[in-house]
Amino acid sequence: MATANDREEPVPEQRPEAPGTPADLQAFAVRLRRMNGEINRLVHAFAGDQGLHPTDVQALAAILDADGPMTPKRLREHLGLTSGAVTACVDRLERAGHIRRVRESADRRVVHLYYAADARSVARTYFRPLADATRAARARFTEEELSVALRFLTAMGEELSGITPPGR
């Protein structure tokens, strides 16, 4: 199965990348790493304050962002964990009151995971400064610029989701 790393697509017309220009790959990489680092700092602090592991917070985000109910199997695939690790994660999240497990009435073997309303409120309060920072940053751009930025972030997410780490 080919991954994003294996693609041998022709490279689109390349423009020379002058350092510091919008096309400078290094500048993108540095800024994406810095932004990721800042978000990870907030996520790790939230995890610590809630008695969770950072992977648990990734699981919460996956449950929150899922189209439709999340299942343990989908969560395992999304996080790239073993079934035992996902079970431990879901157990911690449920014990801490962050999620609810709900068995489907038609097939009791099917379990859906939902973000608990009270926990959502706790997370919303904790991450309000991140939302405020996002609002402030967005205010510095036009709607057209934001549309392009959103397209870029969407494309990056799509490209990253196609990468399989070596050895997996």
ABEGO torsion letter per residue (X at the ends): XBBAAABBBBBBBBBBBBBGBAABAAAAAAAAAAAAAAAAAAAAAAAAAAGBBAAAAAAAAAAAABBEBBBAAAAAAAAGBBAAAAAAAAAAAAAAGABBBBBBAABAABBBBBBBAAAAAAAAAAAAAAAAAAAAAAAABBAAAAAAAAAAAAAAAAAAAABBBBGX
